[in-house]
Amino acid sequence: MTQLKKVQHFINNEFVDSLSGGTFETLNPATNKPIARVADGQPEDIDRAVKAARQAFDEGPWRKMSAKDRAKALRRIGDLIEKYADEIADVEIDDTGVPARMIKKGAIPRAAYNFHYFAEMTHRIGGESFPVDDKFINYSIRRPVGVAGLITPWNVPFMLETWKVAPCLAFGNTCILKPAEWSPLSADFLAHIIQEADLPPGVFNVVHGFGETAGAPLVAHPGVQVISFTGETTTGMEIMRNGAATLKRFSMELGGKSPTIVFEDADLSRALDGAIYQVYSLNGERCTAGSRLLLQKSIHDEFLGRLAERVASIRVGDPHDMATEVGPLIHPEHWQKVRGYMDVAREEGATIMVGGDRPSNLPEGNYFSPTLITNVRNEMRIAQEEIFGPVLVVIPFEDEAEAIRIANDVRYGLAGYVWTRDLQKGHRVAQAIESGMVWINSHNVRDLRMPFGGSKYSGIGREGDHYSLELYTELQAIHVALGTHHIPQLGMKG
Ligand code: NAD
């Protein structure tokens, strides 16, 4: 029997077991065989990590270090991610089932860039000053908030974790990362990298475990000031309730059910490429997936025909194979959830035009065929709920006004995609979509200077560039008298 890889917590620059000694297994989604035995964090492990992070924040060198030295440390992490890119990619693919072409070309280089980018931001922690009538100078400074709890999902874990860790550390905070229980391995790799990068003890900590037993105590811990959470909307709601008693600051990156709107005047070939990539890449397990396709009636039938042909040809298989376009879903439970929506679709009267089940040539693992559903009305559950798999629902619309109405008739508001050659219409529609982000004639290409986040039930707050600065720093106003201004005198005799 081969020995399972052992994954421990990382606390105070040391790899440690849970105090209880408890562990859980994590599975390879392509086989559903265990690949690692992972320390199962409990409240006492969280407490230990928070104490380490607290001490590092209060007494350690990190927050007081010059911006230049902190930037240097972050660049070392980014460089090490580049150095180990192939190994991290293999771990991530084994752990998540996301195809190599997306992990190797997209997620891992982006993770390194997150550190390189936010290394530069250490020099941008500034404030404002206001001279007041020659009598005062008032100014503001930004200080790190303290200890951050970073809670992440399983869909593209390494990229999302570095997206939180890099700014959090750049602005002088210390942190505890609680990765998703279904994909803990790349967070462990990050811990090894950060140990090699030689950060001061306690600055970066990882506690593995489940939401209820490791995530919840992190949220409720009085030693933690800020929670940056990415995950499902209902989990976000629960976290906000649990953090209320200790008045946590929150960033919430939640679910989505984003529209892709294709108008009759679009470059239809590019719109087709964009619509397909935007929902079937990353196995459809993508928060910004364009999972509702709104097609103008005049082009509906022709576009749908071309779409169906392409979706049926998407290559499903071994995620390590660079030719694979869709790999296995993360976990058998998630497979069941996605499969369950096929019954819902039939019950609601929709038509599964392509896919809808396991590909017949892949009897093992959590493979699910790229699926296209038609005869959909926007009020159906399959059009309103986040399926988080390779499933696209198609809804026809008559004109611009109807497209906007359907696009917004959903509780989520994360992203939107508009395809048209009429740029006035493109801007008009983009600005009418109720969402945090919209792309016009583009798939999801994102510059790190832009705010990332959602509106409505897709989130609260924005991250990226100075938006992350706002999240991870506390603003302090300092008022200074320059002369002897009048102070009203109370309690004077006579
Ligand atoms: P999830 O909400 O089930 O879990 C996310 C994390 O929260 C995990 O680490 C989990 O252990 C933890 N958690 C669960 N219950 C908790 C609790 N009570 N207290 C504290 N932590 C708790 O989400 P998931 O299934 O891992 O990820 C998929 C979801 O993430 C989808 O809804 C997707 O849209 C969303 N997502 C959003 C973004 C974004 O930026 N908006 C990005 C990626 C994924």
Residues whose N, C-alpha, C, O or C-beta is under 5 A from the ligand:
A	BS01	NAD	I151 T152 P153 W154 K178 P179 A180 E181 G209 F210 G211 E212 G215 A216 T230 G231 E232 T233 T235 E238 I239 E253 L254 G255 G256 C287 S458
